[in-house]
Amino acid sequence: MSKTIVLVVMGIVASLQASVLNAGRRLALESSETQVHLIELFSTESCSSCPPADRWIGELRNSSSLWKSFVPVVAHVDYWDYLGWKDPYSSKENTLRQKKYVRDWNGGYAYTPNFVLNGNDWRRRSSSDLNVKSKLVGVLRAEEKSPGKYMIRFTPSGKSSGQYVVHGAIMGNGIEVDVRRGENSGKKLKHNFLTIDYESSAMTKLEKNTFISNLALDSSGDKRASSYSVAFWVSKADSPKPLQAVGGDL
């Protein structure tokens, strides 16, 4: 066997070994005990004022604080779809989630683009505004047990009362859409952190003040993304405001 053939065979074997090792690795995420800030953007491709907001949150991919001190999530709502362009990423579920925040604010109305920081209506959006103080809230862990299936644990700081709900989102990055009609007709819109799949579930209390739940998230329905990210956050059952968040790239 020639030296060239041997090198080729060795390269193939090494590649197969690397694939096996990577296949055995499962994503494991863990927050700090202090609050990681959840930045949500409720947006849509149907609204002409939304693309600048989408660009701003998309640029957070370049921040060194991404996933460490804040987790961004973009959710497209469906109530502007009648304007001539049905956003392929809009959903009634996203709209209902935004309206839960609006009800929690005791007034106002749902609008786009709407930034929400830690469950509060956020009218400002500069990088310096993200330097808000964090409080001790507890540790949130997410572990991928099998492809797309995650076990989530939340251990609050101090004694806790009441019930908790965990939320999870698979997000697409590098998504490009050519809008053909409506207010953004003729534009190529680009998205990062765009929700593709969202699920929520009540958490069960274990001993030692730990709460646990399982979520299944699926990205297979979208092929436009160049990469994917995942985010999890936990809230009290009687309030949509996030207490802790964790996220990362897949």
C-alpha positions in Angstrom: 0.0 0.0 0.0 1.4 3.4 -1.0 2.2 6.1 1.5 -0.5 8.3 -0.1 -3.2 5.6 0.3 -2.2 5.1 3.9 -2.5 8.8 4.7 -5.9 8.9 3.0 -7.1 5.9 5.0 -5.8 7.4 8.3 -7.6 10.7 7.5 -10.9 8.9 6.9 -10.5 6.9 10.1 -9.7 10.1 12.1 -12.7 11.8 10.6 -15.0 8.9 11.5 -13.6 8.9 15.1 -14.3 12.6 15.4 -17.8 12.1 14.2 -18.5 9.4 16.7 -17.1 11.6 19.5 -19.2 14.6 18.5 -22.3 12.4 18.2 -21.8 11.3 21.8 -21.6 14.9 23.1 -24.8 16.5 24.3 -25.3 20.1 25.0 -25.1 21.1 28.7 -25.8 24.7 29.8 -25.7 26.2 33.3 -26.4 29.8 34.4 -24.7 31.6 37.2 -26.6 32.1 40.4 -27.2 35.8 39.6 -29.9 36.6 37.0 -29.0 36.2 33.4 -31.1 38.8 31.5 -33.6 37.7 29.0 -34.1 40.1 26.0 -37.1 39.3 23.9 -38.1 41.0 20.7 -41.6 40.7 19.4 -41.4 41.5 15.8 -42.7 40.6 12.3 -41.7 40.7 8.6 -45.1 42.4 7.9 -44.2 45.7 9.7 -42.0 48.3 8.1 -40.6 49.6 11.4 -39.4 46.1 12.5 -36.2 45.5 10.4 -34.1 48.1 12.3 -35.0 46.3 15.6 -34.2 42.9 14.1 -30.8 44.2 12.9 -30.0 45.6 16.3 -30.7 42.4 18.2 -29.0 40.4 15.5 -25.8 42.3 16.1 -25.7 41.0 19.6 -24.1 37.9 18.2 -20.9 40.0 18.2 -21.1 40.8 22.0 -18.7 39.1 24.4 -21.5 39.0 26.9 -23.8 36.8 24.8 -25.0 33.8 26.8 -23.0 35.0 29.8 -25.1 38.0 31.1 -27.9 38.0 28.6 -29.9 35.7 26.4 -31.8 37.1 23.3 -34.9 35.6 21.8 -36.9 36.9 18.8 -40.5 35.9 18.4 -42.6 36.9 15.3 -46.3 37.7 15.9 -49.1 37.2 13.5 -51.5 40.1 14.0 -49.9 42.2 11.1 -50.0 39.4 8.6 -53.1 41.0 7.0 -51.0 43.9 5.7 -50.1 42.0 2.5 -47.3 39.6 3.7 -47.8 36.5 5.8 -44.6 36.2 7.8 -43.5 32.5 7.5 -42.2 32.7 11.1 -45.2 34.4 12.7 -47.4 32.4 15.0 -50.5 32.8 17.2 -48.5 31.3 20.0 -46.0 34.1 19.9 -48.8 36.6 19.8 -50.4 35.1 22.9 -47.1 35.1 24.8 -46.7 38.8 24.1 -50.2 39.5 25.2 -49.5 37.8 28.5 -46.8 40.3 29.1 -49.2 43.2 28.2 -51.7 42.0 30.7 -49.0 41.7 33.3 -48.2 45.4 32.7 -51.7 46.4 33.7 -52.5 48.4 30.6 -51.1 49.3 27.2 -51.4 47.2 24.1 -49.4 44.8 21.9 -47.2 46.5 19.4 -44.2 45.8 17.2 -41.3 46.1 17.4 -41.6 45.4 21.2 -38.5 44.8 23.3 -39.0 43.1 26.6 -36.2 43.0 29.2 -36.7 40.5 32.0 -40.5 40.6 31.4 -40.7 44.4 31.4 -41.6 46.7 28.4 -38.2 48.0 27.3 -38.3 51.2 25.2 -34.6 51.8 25.3 -32.2 49.5 23.5 -28.5 50.5 23.6 -25.8 48.2 24.7 -25.2 50.2 27.8 -28.8 49.6 28.9 -27.9 45.9 29.3 -25.6 46.7 32.2 -28.4 46.4 34.7 -27.8 45.0 38.1 -28.4 41.3 38.6 -29.8 39.7 41.8 -29.4 36.3 43.2 -32.2 34.1 41.8 -30.8 30.6 41.5 -29.2 28.3 39.0 -30.8 27.0 35.8 -29.4 24.0 34.1 -30.4 22.4 30.7 -29.0 19.1 29.5 -29.7 17.5 26.2 -30.5 13.9 26.9 -31.1 12.9 23.3 -31.4 14.9 20.1 -33.9 17.7 20.7 -34.9 16.4 24.1 -33.8 18.4 27.2 -33.9 18.0 30.9 -34.1 21.3 32.8 -33.4 21.8 36.5 -33.9 25.0 38.5 -32.6 25.5 42.0 -33.8 28.8 43.4 -31.7 30.8 45.8 -33.1 30.5 49.3 -36.4 29.1 50.1 -39.0 29.1 47.3 -42.8 28.9 47.3 -45.3 28.3 44.5 -44.8 26.6 41.2 -42.5 27.2 38.3 -42.8 27.0 34.5 -39.9 26.4 32.1 -39.9 27.8 28.6 -37.6 26.7 25.7 -37.0 28.0 22.2 -35.0 26.8 19.3 -33.7 29.8 17.3 -32.4 30.1 13.8 -29.4 32.3 12.8 -28.4 33.7 9.4 -32.0 33.4 8.1 -32.7 35.4 5.0 -36.1 36.0 3.5 -37.0 37.9 0.3 -40.3 39.7 1.1 -42.4 40.0 -2.0 -45.4 41.9 -0.8 -46.6 44.2 2.0 -44.8 47.0 3.8 -41.3 45.5 3.3 -41.9 44.4 -0.3 -38.6 44.0 -2.2 -36.4 43.8 0.9 -34.2 40.9 1.9 -34.6 40.6 5.6 -32.0 38.9 7.8 -32.7 37.3 11.1 -30.7 36.0 14.1 -32.1 34.4 17.3 -35.4 33.8 15.4 -37.7 31.4 17.2 -38.5 28.3 15.1 -39.9 26.1 17.9 -41.2 27.1 21.3 -42.5 24.9 24.2 -43.3 25.4 27.8 -44.0 23.0 30.7 -44.8 23.0 34.4 -41.9 22.0 36.7 -42.0 19.3 39.3 -40.4 19.8 42.7 -37.8 17.4 43.9 -36.1 17.3 47.3 -33.6 19.9 48.3 -35.5 22.8 46.7 -34.9 21.7 43.1 -37.4 21.8 40.3 -37.3 19.7 37.1 -39.0 19.3 33.8 -38.4 18.0 30.3 -38.9 19.8 26.9 -38.7 18.6 23.3 -37.6 21.2 20.7 -37.4 20.7 17.0 -35.5 22.7 14.3 -36.2 20.2 11.5 -39.0 22.3 10.0 -36.7 25.1 8.9 -33.8 24.8 6.4 -33.0 28.4 5.9 -30.9 28.9 9.1 -27.1 28.7 8.8 -26.9 27.8 12.5 -29.1 27.3 15.5 -29.2 28.4 19.1 -31.3 27.4 22.1 -32.7 29.3 25.1 -34.4 28.3 28.3 -36.0 30.5 30.9 -38.0 29.9 34.0 -40.9 31.9 35.5 -43.4 31.6 38.3 -46.6 29.8 37.3 -48.6 33.0 38.1 -46.4 35.5 36.2 -44.8 35.5 32.8 -41.8 37.4 34.0 -38.6 35.3 33.7 -36.6 34.7 36.8 -33.5 33.1 35.2 -32.3 32.2 31.7 -29.7 30.2 30.0 -28.8 29.7 26.4 -26.1 28.8 23.9 -25.3 27.8 20.3 -26.0 24.3 19.0 
